[in-house]
Amino acid sequence: MSAVLKKPELRGFLAKRIKFHLVAATVSSLAVGFVFKLLYVDPRRKRNADFHKTYNPDRHLQVMKEHGLLQSCPLET
């Protein structure tokens, strides 16, 4: 009983594997980038927008002057 073994596929094997891994890496990087945008970038942009809606730089300057943090600015104004 002689069993015939199939020869290993060597011709084009590396090119086929590289193509597969290149496609998989591209798809996974796009997916991770999209998830990062949804879970990190968008909430951060919203928090920054909310902060700048209510931020009053003149009031902030006045508070820093009152606490003596700005030595170059006069206290009165």
C-alpha positions as CSV (number, residue, x, y, z in Angstrom):
1,M,0.0,0.0,0.0
2,S,1.7,3.1,-1.2
3,A,0.3,6.4,-0.2
4,V,1.0,9.3,-2.5
5,L,1.7,12.5,-0.7
6,K,0.7,15.8,-2.3
7,K,3.7,18.0,-3.0
8,P,3.8,21.2,-0.9
9,E,2.7,24.4,-2.6
10,L,5.8,26.4,-3.0
11,R,5.4,28.4,-6.1
12,G,3.8,31.8,-5.3
13,F,3.4,30.8,-1.7
14,L,5.2,33.9,-0.3
15,A,3.4,36.3,-2.6
16,K,0.0,34.8,-1.6
17,R,0.8,35.1,2.1
18,I,2.2,38.7,1.8
19,K,-1.0,39.7,-0.1
20,F,-3.2,38.1,2.6
21,H,-1.3,39.8,5.4
22,L,-1.2,43.2,3.7
23,V,-4.9,43.2,3.2
24,A,-5.5,42.0,6.8
25,A,-3.1,44.7,8.2
26,T,-4.8,47.4,6.2
27,V,-8.3,46.4,7.2
28,S,-7.4,46.1,10.9
29,S,-5.6,49.4,10.9
30,L,-8.6,51.2,9.4
31,A,-10.9,49.6,11.9
32,V,-8.7,50.6,14.8
33,G,-8.4,54.1,13.5
34,F,-12.2,54.4,13.2
35,V,-12.7,53.0,16.7
36,F,-10.1,55.4,18.1
37,K,-11.9,58.3,16.4
38,L,-15.2,57.3,17.8
39,L,-14.1,56.6,21.3
40,Y,-11.4,59.2,21.9
41,V,-11.3,62.0,19.3
42,D,-14.9,62.8,19.1
43,P,-15.6,63.0,22.8
44,R,-12.4,65.1,23.3
45,R,-13.6,67.5,20.6
46,K,-17.0,67.8,22.3
47,R,-15.4,68.4,25.7
48,N,-13.1,71.1,24.3
49,A,-16.1,72.8,22.5
50,D,-18.1,72.7,25.7
51,F,-15.2,74.2,27.7
52,H,-14.7,77.0,25.2
53,K,-18.4,77.9,25.2
54,T,-18.3,78.9,28.8
55,Y,-14.6,80.0,29.2
56,N,-14.1,83.6,30.1
57,P,-10.4,84.6,29.6
58,D,-10.9,88.0,31.3
59,R,-12.4,86.4,34.4
60,H,-9.6,83.8,34.5
61,L,-7.0,86.6,34.2
62,Q,-8.6,88.5,37.1
63,V,-8.5,85.4,39.3
64,M,-4.8,84.8,38.6
65,K,-4.1,88.4,39.4
66,E,-6.0,88.2,42.7
67,H,-4.0,85.2,43.7
68,G,-0.7,86.9,42.8
69,L,0.3,84.5,40.1
70,L,1.1,87.2,37.5
71,Q,3.8,89.4,38.8
72,S,4.1,91.4,35.6
73,C,0.5,92.5,35.5
74,P,-0.7,95.3,37.8
75,L,-3.3,94.3,40.3
76,E,-5.8,97.0,39.5
77,T,-7.8,97.0,36.2
